[in-house]
Amino acid sequence: MENLNSVAYVGKIGSISEIPNADNIELVTVGGWNAITKKGEYQVGDMVVVTTTDAVIPVSVSDQLNVTGYLRKGQRVRTVKLRGVYSECLVIPINYVGERYHSEGSDVMGALGITKYEPPVKTVQLSVGGRKIKYHQNPNFKVYYKFPNQKNVPDMFNEEDEVVITRKLHGTNARYGIVRKKKLSLWDRVKMFFGNQWAAFEYVYGSHNVEKGSDSQGFYDTDVWKTVANTYDIRGKLWDHVKDTYEPFDLTEGVVIYGEIYGAGIQKNYEYGLTDVKFAGFDVEVDGVYQPYINETVHFDCLQLPQVELLYEGNWNKEEQDKYVFKNNIEGTKVPHEGIVVKSVTGDRRKVSKVINPDYLIYGEKNNVGDSH
């Protein structure tokens, strides 16, 4: 695929299946995606446009296709279950895009005016002692890698790949790090002159794409990321762990941990039966390199911080993977889990993808569940 995170791209119909007790509809498969279409509308081998979950379709396009009434709020493609089968995407005839886009894998989001839904980022005014300041992002504190939906890359894994499968939590992303400062103050240079090389580093924290505060610039007055950091003493633990594990000269950028904050008040109507807020880590980056799973586990063990649930470790196979996707509910409830993350034990970012439980998508729409951010 031209863009692994595209929500509208050209694909080839790989199979068409009958739907039991349905005379007018059938199930077509494009890559890893299934769609219910009118019977006889397409043939195996046809090139089509696939618009996937979180694709926002312009009204002009959906009106032409006569599907506006089938989209969820905000013109987004929805997942439905009909006669026991899931329809997870919307298939659009290839003639809706110009011939230059007719090759398999072409990203046609721009051609059709389709965008990917992104939940609004909630920000809080940064102030230090009641004084508002202009905040500068630290380039060593990187946004978490955004990996694709496995349905877009169905051939990513084979049975020779050694993987870990972990539970995907539905909350809000968090990142915490000890990283090199963007700019050294005069006082930093003085401390370094007298032997404190750690003065070149600072603690930084934030959400997925918004830096919330740092040792050098101050912190937001109140936010859930800071609350969680205080609850788990993440700042103190990170400083102790990094100093115990590395010398300042070992690190060119620093150490960043990534995780999910979930529980009461984080996502509407999806609180895991909790009355408080919890954190679970899922990745560690050292000097810009994501760590192998065994190293990741060692880091979180040393930090005494929880990790997301490990469901499986071993050679990948589809049957094993599906055990943790379908018919998986949050313990003690009838609420479907969001899904799973599958990644190579090596930490290679070319080998990581998510698999979303279609029952979760249906549940989320019916119950107005908040979106991940």
N, C-alpha and C positions, 0 to 999 in steps of 0.2 A: 504494500500500500504506500501511496505517496505521502500520506499523513496518518500515522498509527492512531492518532486521537481524533480523526475526522468523524463527524456524525452524518456525513452525506458523501458517499463515494460510489464509484461504478464497480459493480461486481457481476459475476456470471451465475446464473441459476444452475445449481448442481443437481438438484433432485426435486421432484414433485410427488407428493403423496396424497392419497385419498384421506378424507376425514370421515370417520364412521358416522353414519346417519345424516350425512350432509350432501344434498344434491347439487347445490349451486356454488360451493366453495371448496378450496383445496389448500394444501400446505406446501409452500415453496421454500426451499432452503438456498441461501446465498452465503457461502463461507460458513460461518458459525451461526448465522441469524436465520430465524424462522419467521415467515409472514403468511397470514391467511389472505388469499386472493380469490377473485372470481374464477370459477372453473373454466379452463380453456384459454384464459387470458395470456398465459405465458407458456413457453416450451423450455425444456432442459437445454441449456446452452445459450439462452437469450441473455444479452447484456442489459442490465437495469441499473437504476440508481437506488441505492439502499440508504434510507434515512433511519438512524438508530435512536435508541433511548437518549433523551435530552436534546434531540434535534428540535430547534424552534423553526417552524415552517411559516413563511410569509403567508398572510391571508390570501394574497393574489394567487399563490401557487395552490394552496389547499382548496380554494374555491374552484379552481380549474379542475382539480382532481375529484371534487365533490366529497372531500373528506373532512372539512372543517368541523363538522359536528362530532367527529370521532376522535378529535385531538383533545388532550387534557388542557387544563387551564394554562393560559400563556402560550397557546399554539404549539405545545410540546407533544411529541410522539409518545404514545402510551403503550403499555404491555397489557394484553387482555388474554383471558383463558376462555376458549369457546369449544364446547363439545370435547373437553378433555385435552385440548392441545393449546399451546401458547403461541400467540402472535406477538413478536417482540420488536418488530420494525415495520416501517411503511415502505413498500416498493413502488417506485415511480418509473414509468416507461422511459427508455433511453432517449426518445426523441424530445424530451424536455430540456436536454442540453445539446450544445453544438457538437459537431462531429469530432472536433479536436479533443473532446473529453471522453470519447467512446472507448478508450483503452482501459482494461481492467486495472483497478486500483486508483484511478484518477480521483482527486479530491474535487468535488463540485460544490462545496459549500458557498464559495464566492459566486459561482455561476448562477446558482438558484437563490442567492440571498439568504441561505440558511445559516443560522448561527447555533452555537452550542450554549445551552442554558448554563449560566453561572449564577449561583445564589448570591444575593447582595452581601458584601462584606460589611460587617458591623464594626465601626471604629469608635474609639473613645478618645477624647481630647487628651493629649499628653501634656502634663504640667509638672513642674518641679517647684514645690513649695507654693503652689497656687499660681505660678507664673508659666504662661504658655511659651513653648519654645519651638523652633524649627528643627525637626528631627531628620538626621541623615542616616540612610541605610548603610550597614556594614557589608561590603561585598563578600566577605568571608563567611557570612551567615546566609547560606543558600536556601532558596525555596525548594521544597521537597519535589523529587522527580515525579512527574505525572505519568503513570504507566497506563497502557491501553486496556480496554476491555478485551478479554480473550476471544470474543466472537469476531473481533476485527482481525485477529491473528490466530486462527484456529490451528495452524501448523507450528506454532511457536515451540511446543514441547513434543518430544517423542519418548518412547519407553527406555531410551538410553540416558535420558536426563534425570539427574538426581535432584529432587526438589523438596521444598517444605511447603506445606499447605497450612495457612493460618486463618483464623477467623477474622473477617472484616467487620470492624465495629462501626456503628453509625453514630457519629458525634461531630466533633470538630477537631481538625488537625492542630497539633502543637509541636513546636520545636524549641529546643534549649541548647545552648552551646557555650563553650569556652573558645573564643576565636581571637585571632590577632586584630588589634584595633586598626581602624581605618586611618587614624591620625594620632600621633603621639603628642601629648602635652609637654610643656617644659618640665613639669613635675615627674612625668613618666620617664623622661630622659635622665633626670637626676637620679631616680631610683634605680634605673638600669646601670648608670655609671657606677653606682655603689653595689652592684652585684645582683639586684633583683630583676632578672630577665623576664619574670612573669608579668612585670608592669606593662609589657607590650601586648598583653592579652586582656580580655574582658568577658564577663558573662553577658549573654544576650538571649532574649526570648521573644517568641512571637507566635502568631497563627500561621496558617499555610503560606500566605503571601503578604502579611503585614507584620513588620517588625514592631514590637510593642515597647521595647525599652532595653537599656544597657547600662552597665556600670558607669560608663563615661558620660552618658547623656541624660540619665534619669529614667523613670518608669511611669507608665500610666497610673493614674490614681487608683482605679479599680477595674479589674477585668478577670475573667475566669481563668486565663492562662497564668496570671500572677497568683491567683488564689490556689490553683493546683500546685504551682511551684512552691508556695509556702507550706501547703499541706504535706507535701512529700519531701520538703527541704531539698529541692532539686539543685538550687544554686550551690549550697554548701557541699552536697554530695558530688556534684560535677567538678567543682574546684579540687576537692580532695582526691577524686579519682584521677583526674588529668595530671595533677602534680605527682601522684604516686606511680603513674604509668609512663609518663614521658618526661623528657627534659625540654625546656623551651626551644632549644635548638633543633629538636626532632620535628617540630611542627611548623609547616609553612603557612597553613591556614587555621587549623584548629580541629576541635571535636564537636560534632553536633549530633544530638539524639532527636529522633522523631517519634511521635506517638499520637494517640487519639484520646481526647477528653470526652467522656460520655456519662450519661446518667441524668439525674433530676435537673430539668430546666435547660438541657443542652439542645435537644431536638424535640419539637412538639409531638406529643402522642407517641414517643418512642424513647422511653427512659429506662429500659431494662429492669423495671420493677424496683429501681433504686430510689432512695430518699436523699442521697448525697451525690457527689460528683467524683468520678474515678479517672485514673490515667493508666494507659497500657502502651508500652513502647513497641515499635515495629521495625525500626531501622537505626543504624548508626553510621555516620559518615566521618572519616578521618582524612583530613587534607583533601577533601573533595572526592574521596573514594568510598563507595558503599562497601561495608564489611561483609565477609562471608558469614553465613548464619551462625556458625560455631563461635566466631569472634563477637558477633552481635550479642549472643547469649551471655558470653563472659562479661562484656561491658555492662549489661543490665544487671547481672548477678552482683558484680562489684559495686554497682550503684545502689543495689538493694531497691530496684524499681521493678514493678511488674511488667511482663511482656504480654502481647496478645496471645490468645490460646493457640498452641501448636496442635493441629489436628492429625497431621501425617508427615512423615519424613521417609523418603525412599524414592525408588524409581517411579516416574510419572506414568499413570495410565488413566484413561478417561473414566472407567468404571469407578476407580477409587476416588477420583476427584468428585464425581457426581454424588457420592455418598454424603458429602458435606455441603452440598448445594440444595438439593431438592428435599422437601419434607423435613427441614431443619428449623425448629422453633426455639426461641429463647426459653431456657429451662423454666418450667412451671407456668408457662403461658401458651397461648395460641398465636403468638406474634411471631412471624417468620424472621429468621436471621437475615441480615442484608446480603451475605454471601461470603466469599473467601478470597484470599490472595494466594497465588501460586508463584513461587520464585525459586530460581536456581540456588542451591546451597552455596554457590561461589560468590553470590552477591552481584553477579553480572546484570546490569540494568537492561541488557537486551533480552533477558530471560525473566521477565516478571510481568504478570498480568492479573487482572481481577475477573472474577466470575460472579455475576449478580444473580441472586435467587429471584426468579420471575414472580414467585408468590409475594416476595417483599415489595416489588414494584406495584403489584395490584393492591396489596394492603396499604402501601404508602399513599396511593392516590385516594383510596376510599376513606382513609383516616386523616388525610391532610397532614401527613408526616413531613417535617421540615427536611430540607435538602442538606447534604453534606457540604461543608465548606472548610 
